[in-house]
Every structure is written in structure tokens, then in C-alpha cells.
Amino acid sequence: MSQMIFADSLSRLGTESAFTVLARAQALAAQGRDIINLGIGQPDFQTPDHIVEAGIKALRDGHHGYTPANGIPALREAVAADLHKRHNVEVNPDNVVVVPGGKPTMFFAVLMFGQPGVEIMYPNPGFPIYESVIRYSGAMPVPIALEESNGFAFSAEAVLAQITPRTRLIIINSPANPTGGVTPRAEIDKFVAGLADHPHVAVLSDEIYSQMLYEGREHVSLLQYPEIRDRLIVLDGWSKTYAMTGWRLGFAVWPDDAVGPATKLAINDHSCVNAATQYAGIAALTGPQDAVAGMMVAFDARRRLIVEELNSLPGVRCSDPGGAFYAFPNIEGTGMTAREAQDRFLDVAGVATVAGTSFGSYGEGYLRFSYANSTDNISEAIRRIREIL
């Protein structure tokens, strides 16, 4: 009988419940159930052909070995050029670190600042890995409450009021997972201005959904604020915009003092990102963007459909998500908790969603619906839920 003794820190690690729901949905489907998956947050489109071909060409051209830990120079240069094009900012390619997806940047940033006795602020409801890795580091997670009444945008005044001498890092995410909330420029202006009084606080801005906005909303990158560039980490990547979730490719822009430690963490963690994926990433940034525009037209049509359909359900109300591809309806009127609704919709209706409590304590009373699925499936899913309600 094993007598392995694991580190206490492992007990503080959480998980991402969307994958748990996905596994349950797949198990039910394997039993012959007809399951509509509105739980997992990934585009249902294929990676555009020219990107796939670039990855294949890289393999055929012999790019089979290690690459620099921070990413091949051509990719980091393409990232800097893309950020200039999208945000009108200058980024030194030497400050870009390419990693396998978005999570390593979260982990690295929290490990740099998190330790017992310090505080790290994070959005709640928000991506569950934020709180998980904060707890793992030994730091105290301090939730930034995102409220339906404010369109799930953060309040600069509220965030700044929570800063203490123990605060080391603030994580923000706009457009946001799971709510679709988009924080307007005026609020971000106030937030950045207020940070002048707290020079000891760093910021991690998760901008992975930066190209997924609707109805003329603008993405405000924190890279546009030179006064905080020396303590700003910006996370972005290819997974959502280019339907490349399985390629595992992301990047971050790090301040001068942190790029060295970030690269050292990458060496210790994964050595480097595989070469072929990086060449595909170059093709994504420098090639035609028609497929991206087409995906956004489809997502917008689905967004309008699912919001209308959810608001037609008894006991349900849904605010308009400004970005990403999630709806976050309030289901308190159904009399069910978030977990009860999640389980009932999956087990009885065959519709996979994710309980709002999977994204933090302030998610009680809500469900996350991913509309990265066809309009026919969305309509059928709501019809099934309507029968239950």
C-alpha cells in the first residue's frame, strides 16, 4: 500500500469545472444520450486553413527541435507588430514571452508575487484558475465583485478601495469570462489614475478575448497606459481569436524587470513551445483575417439569439454580453441554485452548462452558457430547458 505524502500546497489547488462538465457530457453521449454542449469555452470552428498549412509546412521544413524559451524571434516580432496595429502601442519583442496557452502566464505572474502574508485581487465571478493559483501560492485571494447591475464591468473605485499595503497584484479581465462583461474606457482611466497612489501594486490584464466585442464596443488595452508599463503584464494569445485552443499557444508582454524571471519560469516549466505551432502563430497574425471576421459575425448572431431566448424563459433574465462568447443569465427566479440548475439541465434536458459558482462565490444564482455552438443547437437547447422550467 502506497504511503506517499503529498505537499500541503496541492490541497489548495482548484480546477476548471468546465472540463468536469465536459467529461460528464461526453460520458452521457457515450451512453447514447443526445447532448448539446453549451458548457465548454472554445470556438466550434476549425482553425483557418492557411494557419494549419503553415504548421504542416514547418514540420516538413524540419522545424522539429527546441526553440528559444521565450519564443522564436520571428513570432515575437509578429506579436509586437500585431499589438501596434491593434492598440497603437510600441512593444519591444524582447518583452514578449511565448507560452503554451494562457494559463502559464497566470501561473507565472502569481508565483512571482504570491506568498503567505500578501494579497492578490482577482475578478469574481471570473476564470477559476485565478483563485486556484493564488491559493496555491499561499497568498490571500481578494475577490473583485463583478455585479450584474454594472454589466459585470469592474468598478475602479471599488477596486482601488480594496488595495492594502499587502496587495501585490491585481488581475483584471475584459472582455470577461464567464460574464461577457466589458469594462469601459472611463472606468479603466480611473483605475490607472488611482494606481499612482499604489506604486507597490502590479497588474495582470487578461486580454485573451480582446478581439471579441460586439455592437461597436472598443477594447481598451492596458498597454495604452505608459504610466503603468513598468508594472504591467498583458496576457493574450491565439486560442479564441483563431480557433486554436488545441494548438496551445499564448503570449504575454512583461515589464523589463519581470521578463527575465518569466523566461526562467518557462525554462523550468516547459522548456519552450513546440516549433510548428509557433510558425502557425506567425501565419495567424500576418495572414488574412477574413476567417476571424466571419467567426465574429457568427458569434454575434448567436449572441443575439441566445440572449433573446434566455430572456423568454420563466424565472430567467440575461443581460447583454458585450464581448467573448458567453452569456451569464440570472436563474434565481427558477428556485434552483446554480449547481442544481447545471445538473438538472444536463441530466434531464441533455444541455451542458456551467454553474456560476464554478467561477467564484459571487456566481451563485447564475449559469454560464457558451454560445460557441450553432444557432440550431442553441434554439434546441433552450427549447429543452423551457420544457423543464
C-alpha positions as CSV (number, residue, x, y, z in Angstrom):
1,M,0.0,0.0,0.0
2,S,1.4,3.4,-1.0
3,Q,2.4,5.8,1.8
4,M,3.1,8.8,-0.4
5,I,2.9,12.1,1.5
6,F,2.0,15.0,-0.8
7,A,2.8,18.6,-0.2
8,D,0.1,20.5,1.6
9,S,0.0,23.1,-1.2
10,L,-1.6,20.6,-3.5
11,S,-4.8,20.7,-1.4
12,R,-5.1,24.4,-2.2
13,L,-5.3,23.8,-6.0
14,G,-8.7,24.1,-7.6
15,T,-9.8,23.1,-11.0
16,E,-11.7,24.3,-14.0
17,S,-15.2,22.9,-13.7
18,A,-16.0,23.4,-17.4
19,F,-13.8,20.3,-18.1
20,T,-15.6,18.3,-15.4
21,V,-18.9,19.2,-17.1
22,L,-17.4,18.3,-20.5
23,A,-16.4,14.9,-19.2
24,R,-19.9,14.2,-17.8
25,A,-21.5,15.4,-21.0
26,Q,-19.2,13.1,-23.1
27,A,-20.0,10.1,-20.8
28,L,-23.7,10.7,-21.3
29,A,-23.2,10.9,-25.0
30,A,-21.2,7.7,-25.0
31,Q,-24.3,6.1,-23.4
32,G,-26.4,7.2,-26.3
33,R,-27.8,10.4,-24.9
34,D,-28.2,13.4,-27.3
35,I,-26.2,16.1,-25.5
36,I,-26.0,19.8,-26.6
37,N,-22.8,21.2,-25.2
38,L,-23.1,24.9,-24.2
39,G,-20.5,24.4,-21.4
40,I,-17.0,24.4,-22.9
41,G,-15.5,27.7,-23.9
42,Q,-13.9,27.0,-27.2
43,P,-14.9,28.1,-30.8
44,D,-16.7,25.4,-32.7
45,F,-14.9,26.5,-35.9
46,Q,-11.8,24.8,-37.4
47,T,-8.5,26.7,-37.4
48,P,-8.3,28.6,-40.7
49,D,-6.6,26.6,-43.4
50,H,-3.6,28.9,-44.0
51,I,-2.7,28.6,-40.4
52,V,-2.9,24.8,-40.5
53,E,-0.8,24.7,-43.6
54,A,1.9,26.9,-42.0
55,G,2.1,24.4,-39.2
56,I,2.4,21.5,-41.6
57,K,5.0,23.3,-43.7
58,A,7.1,24.0,-40.6
59,L,7.1,20.3,-39.8
60,R,8.0,19.4,-43.4
61,D,10.8,22.1,-43.4
62,G,12.4,20.3,-40.5
63,H,11.4,22.6,-37.5
64,H,11.5,19.7,-35.1
65,G,13.8,20.8,-32.4
66,Y,13.9,23.1,-29.3
67,T,13.2,26.8,-29.8
68,P,14.2,29.7,-27.6
69,A,12.4,29.5,-24.2
70,N,10.7,32.9,-24.8
71,G,9.6,32.0,-28.4
72,I,11.2,32.2,-31.8
73,P,12.2,35.8,-32.7
74,A,10.0,36.0,-35.8
75,L,6.9,35.2,-33.7
76,R,7.8,37.7,-31.0
77,E,8.3,40.3,-33.7
78,A,4.9,39.4,-35.3
79,V,3.3,39.8,-31.9
80,A,4.8,43.2,-31.4
81,A,3.7,44.3,-34.8
82,D,0.2,43.0,-34.2
83,L,-0.1,44.8,-30.9
84,H,1.0,48.0,-32.6
85,K,-1.6,47.5,-35.3
86,R,-4.5,46.8,-32.9
87,H,-3.6,49.1,-30.0
88,N,-1.3,51.7,-31.5
89,V,1.4,50.9,-28.9
90,E,5.1,50.2,-29.1
91,V,6.2,46.8,-27.7
92,N,9.7,45.5,-27.7
93,P,9.8,41.9,-28.9
94,D,12.3,41.2,-26.1
95,N,9.4,41.8,-23.6
96,V,7.2,39.1,-25.3
97,V,7.3,35.6,-23.8
98,V,5.5,32.9,-25.8
99,V,4.0,30.1,-23.8
100,P,1.7,27.1,-24.3
101,G,-1.7,28.8,-23.9
102,G,-2.9,31.4,-21.4
103,K,-2.6,29.6,-18.1
104,P,1.2,29.6,-17.8
105,T,1.2,33.4,-17.8
106,M,-1.4,33.4,-14.9
107,F,0.7,30.8,-13.0
108,F,4.0,32.6,-13.6
109,A,2.6,36.0,-12.6
110,V,1.0,34.7,-9.4
111,L,4.1,32.7,-8.5
112,M,6.2,35.9,-8.9
113,F,4.1,37.9,-6.4
114,G,2.2,35.3,-4.3
115,Q,3.4,34.1,-0.9
116,P,2.0,33.9,2.6
117,G,1.2,37.3,4.0
118,V,0.4,39.1,0.7
119,E,-2.9,39.7,-1.1
120,I,-3.8,39.2,-4.8
121,M,-7.0,40.6,-6.2
122,Y,-9.0,38.8,-8.8
123,P,-12.4,39.1,-10.6
124,N,-15.3,37.1,-9.1
125,P,-17.1,35.7,-10.9
126,G,-14.0,35.1,-13.0
127,F,-11.9,32.4,-14.6
128,P,-11.4,29.8,-11.9
129,I,-7.7,29.4,-12.3
130,Y,-7.0,32.8,-10.9
131,E,-8.2,32.0,-7.5
132,S,-6.8,28.5,-7.7
133,V,-3.2,29.5,-8.3
134,I,-3.4,32.4,-5.8
135,R,-4.4,29.9,-3.1
136,Y,-1.7,27.6,-4.3
137,S,1.0,30.3,-3.9
138,G,0.0,30.9,-0.3
139,A,-1.3,34.4,-0.9
140,M,-4.7,35.6,0.2
141,P,-7.2,35.8,-2.7
142,V,-9.2,39.0,-2.5
143,P,-12.3,39.0,-4.8
144,I,-13.2,41.9,-7.0
145,A,-17.0,41.6,-7.1
146,L,-18.5,41.9,-10.6
147,E,-22.2,42.7,-10.5
148,E,-25.0,42.2,-13.0
149,S,-26.3,45.7,-12.3
150,N,-23.0,47.1,-13.6
151,G,-22.9,44.9,-16.7
152,F,-20.3,42.8,-15.0
153,A,-17.7,45.5,-15.5
154,F,-15.4,46.2,-12.6
155,S,-15.7,49.4,-10.6
156,A,-12.4,51.3,-10.4
157,E,-13.5,53.0,-7.2
158,A,-14.3,49.6,-5.6
159,V,-11.1,48.0,-6.8
160,L,-8.9,50.9,-5.6
161,A,-10.6,50.9,-2.2
162,Q,-9.6,47.3,-1.6
163,I,-5.9,47.9,-2.0
164,T,-3.9,47.5,1.2
165,P,-0.1,47.6,1.9
166,R,-0.2,43.8,1.5
167,T,-1.6,43.9,-2.1
168,R,0.9,42.8,-4.6
169,L,-1.0,42.0,-7.8
170,I,-4.4,42.9,-9.3
171,I,-5.9,40.7,-12.0
172,I,-8.4,42.1,-14.4
173,N,-10.1,40.5,-17.4
174,S,-12.1,42.5,-20.1
175,P,-13.9,41.2,-22.1
176,A,-14.5,38.7,-19.3
177,N,-15.0,35.0,-18.8
178,P,-17.7,33.9,-17.7
179,T,-19.8,37.0,-17.9
180,G,-19.0,38.6,-21.2
181,G,-18.7,41.9,-19.4
182,V,-16.6,44.7,-20.9
183,T,-15.2,47.5,-18.8
184,P,-15.4,50.9,-20.5
185,R,-12.5,53.2,-21.1
186,A,-13.7,55.8,-18.5
187,E,-13.5,53.1,-15.7
188,I,-10.1,51.9,-16.8
189,D,-8.9,55.5,-16.9
190,K,-9.9,55.9,-13.3
191,F,-8.3,52.6,-12.3
192,V,-5.0,53.5,-13.9
193,A,-5.0,57.0,-12.4
194,G,-5.7,55.6,-8.9
195,L,-2.8,53.2,-9.2
196,A,-0.4,56.2,-9.0
197,D,-1.1,56.1,-5.2
198,H,-0.1,52.5,-5.0
199,P,3.3,52.0,-6.7
200,H,3.8,48.6,-5.0
201,V,0.9,47.0,-6.9
202,A,1.4,45.2,-10.2
203,V,-1.4,44.4,-12.7
204,L,-2.1,41.3,-14.8
205,S,-4.5,42.2,-17.6
206,D,-6.0,39.1,-19.2
207,E,-6.9,40.3,-22.7
208,I,-7.4,36.9,-24.4
209,Y,-10.9,38.0,-25.7
210,S,-9.6,41.4,-26.9
211,Q,-10.8,40.8,-30.5
212,M,-14.3,39.6,-29.5
213,L,-16.5,42.6,-28.9
214,Y,-20.0,43.5,-30.2
215,E,-22.1,46.5,-31.2
216,G,-19.2,48.8,-31.7
217,R,-17.7,48.3,-28.2
218,E,-13.9,49.0,-28.0
219,H,-11.3,47.0,-26.3
220,V,-9.1,49.2,-24.1
221,S,-5.7,47.5,-23.7
222,L,-3.8,48.5,-20.6
223,L,-0.7,48.6,-22.9
224,Q,-2.1,52.0,-23.9
225,Y,-1.2,53.5,-20.5
226,P,2.6,54.2,-20.4
227,E,2.5,55.2,-16.8
228,I,2.0,51.6,-15.7
229,R,4.0,49.8,-18.3
230,D,6.8,49.2,-15.8
231,R,4.4,47.0,-13.6
232,L,2.0,45.7,-16.2
233,I,1.7,42.1,-17.5
234,V,-0.6,41.7,-20.5
235,L,-1.9,38.2,-21.4
236,D,-3.2,37.4,-24.9
237,G,-3.0,34.6,-27.4
238,W,-4.4,32.7,-30.3
239,S,-6.8,30.2,-28.8
240,K,-10.1,32.2,-29.0
241,T,-9.5,34.6,-31.9
242,Y,-8.1,32.0,-34.3
243,A,-9.9,28.9,-33.0
244,M,-6.6,27.4,-31.9
245,T,-7.5,26.1,-28.4
246,G,-5.8,22.7,-29.1
247,W,-2.6,24.2,-30.5
248,R,-1.7,25.6,-27.1
249,L,-0.2,28.9,-27.9
250,G,-0.3,32.2,-26.0
251,F,1.9,35.1,-25.1
252,A,2.4,37.8,-22.5
253,V,4.1,41.2,-22.6
254,W,6.2,41.6,-19.4
255,P,7.8,44.7,-17.9
256,D,11.5,44.9,-18.1
257,D,12.1,43.7,-14.5
258,A,9.9,40.7,-14.9
259,V,10.7,39.3,-18.4
260,G,13.8,37.6,-17.1
261,P,12.0,35.8,-14.2
262,A,9.2,34.9,-16.6
263,T,11.6,33.3,-19.1
264,K,13.3,31.4,-16.2
265,L,10.0,30.0,-15.1
266,A,9.3,29.0,-18.7
267,I,12.6,27.1,-18.8
268,N,11.8,25.3,-15.6
269,D,8.2,24.6,-16.6
270,H,8.1,23.6,-20.3
271,S,11.4,24.5,-21.9
272,C,9.8,26.0,-24.9
273,V,6.6,25.9,-27.1
274,N,6.7,23.4,-29.9
275,A,8.2,24.9,-33.1
276,A,5.5,24.1,-35.6
277,T,2.8,25.8,-33.5
278,Q,4.9,28.9,-33.4
279,Y,5.1,29.1,-37.2
280,A,1.4,28.6,-37.3
281,G,1.1,31.5,-34.9
282,I,3.1,33.8,-37.3
283,A,0.7,32.8,-40.1
284,A,-2.3,33.7,-38.0
285,L,-1.0,37.2,-37.2
286,T,0.4,38.1,-40.5
287,G,-2.0,36.3,-42.9
288,P,-5.6,37.1,-43.9
289,Q,-8.1,37.9,-41.2
290,D,-11.2,37.1,-43.1
291,A,-11.9,33.9,-41.1
292,V,-11.7,35.9,-37.9
293,A,-14.2,38.4,-39.1
294,G,-16.5,35.6,-40.3
295,M,-16.4,33.9,-36.9
296,M,-17.3,37.2,-35.2
297,V,-20.3,37.6,-37.5
298,A,-21.5,34.2,-36.5
299,F,-20.8,34.7,-32.8
300,D,-22.8,38.0,-32.9
301,A,-25.8,36.3,-34.4
302,R,-25.6,33.6,-31.8
303,R,-25.2,36.1,-29.0
304,R,-28.4,38.0,-30.0
305,L,-30.3,34.7,-30.4
306,I,-29.3,33.2,-27.0
307,V,-29.9,36.4,-25.1
308,E,-33.4,36.7,-26.6
309,E,-34.2,33.1,-25.9
310,L,-32.9,33.1,-22.3
311,N,-34.9,36.2,-21.5
312,S,-38.0,34.4,-22.7
313,L,-37.6,31.6,-20.1
314,P,-39.6,31.7,-16.9
315,G,-37.5,32.7,-13.9
316,V,-34.5,33.7,-16.1
317,R,-33.1,37.1,-17.1
318,C,-30.0,37.7,-19.1
319,S,-28.0,40.9,-19.6
320,D,-26.4,41.6,-22.9
321,P,-22.8,40.3,-23.0
322,G,-20.5,42.9,-24.6
323,G,-17.7,40.5,-25.5
324,A,-16.3,37.0,-25.5
325,F,-18.8,34.2,-26.3
326,Y,-20.6,33.6,-23.1
327,A,-24.0,34.5,-21.7
328,F,-24.3,34.6,-17.9
329,P,-28.1,34.6,-17.1
330,N,-29.5,35.1,-13.7
331,I,-31.6,31.9,-12.8
332,E,-32.6,32.8,-9.3
333,G,-36.3,33.0,-10.4
334,T,-36.3,29.3,-11.2
335,G,-35.9,28.5,-7.5
336,M,-32.8,26.4,-8.2
337,T,-29.2,27.0,-7.1
338,A,-26.6,27.3,-9.8
339,R,-25.4,23.8,-9.3
340,E,-28.9,22.4,-9.2
341,A,-29.7,24.1,-12.5
342,Q,-26.5,22.9,-14.1
343,D,-27.1,19.3,-13.1
344,R,-30.8,19.3,-14.0
345,F,-30.3,20.8,-17.4
346,L,-27.6,18.2,-18.2
347,D,-29.2,15.1,-16.7
348,V,-32.8,15.8,-17.7
349,A,-32.6,18.1,-20.7
350,G,-29.3,17.0,-22.1
351,V,-27.9,20.5,-22.2
352,A,-24.4,21.1,-20.7
353,T,-23.9,24.5,-19.0
354,V,-21.6,25.5,-16.1
355,A,-22.8,26.7,-12.7
356,G,-21.9,30.2,-11.9
357,T,-20.3,29.1,-8.6
358,S,-17.6,27.3,-10.7
359,F,-16.3,30.9,-11.3
360,G,-16.4,32.0,-7.7
361,S,-18.8,32.6,-4.8
362,Y,-20.4,35.6,-6.4
363,G,-21.6,33.4,-9.3
364,E,-24.4,31.9,-7.2
365,G,-27.7,32.3,-9.0
366,Y,-26.1,32.3,-12.4
367,L,-25.2,29.9,-15.2
368,R,-22.6,30.2,-17.9
369,F,-23.8,29.4,-21.4
370,S,-21.2,29.3,-24.1
371,Y,-22.7,30.2,-27.5
372,A,-19.8,28.7,-29.4
373,N,-22.3,26.4,-30.9
374,S,-24.7,26.5,-33.9
375,T,-27.9,28.6,-33.8
376,D,-29.9,25.4,-34.4
377,N,-28.3,23.8,-31.3
378,I,-28.8,26.9,-29.2
379,S,-32.5,27.0,-30.2
380,E,-33.0,23.3,-29.4
381,A,-31.1,23.7,-26.1
382,I,-33.4,26.5,-24.9
383,R,-36.5,24.5,-26.1
384,R,-35.4,21.6,-23.9
385,I,-34.8,23.9,-20.9
386,R,-38.1,25.5,-21.4
387,E,-39.9,22.2,-21.1
388,I,-38.2,21.6,-17.7
389,L,-38.9,25.1,-16.4
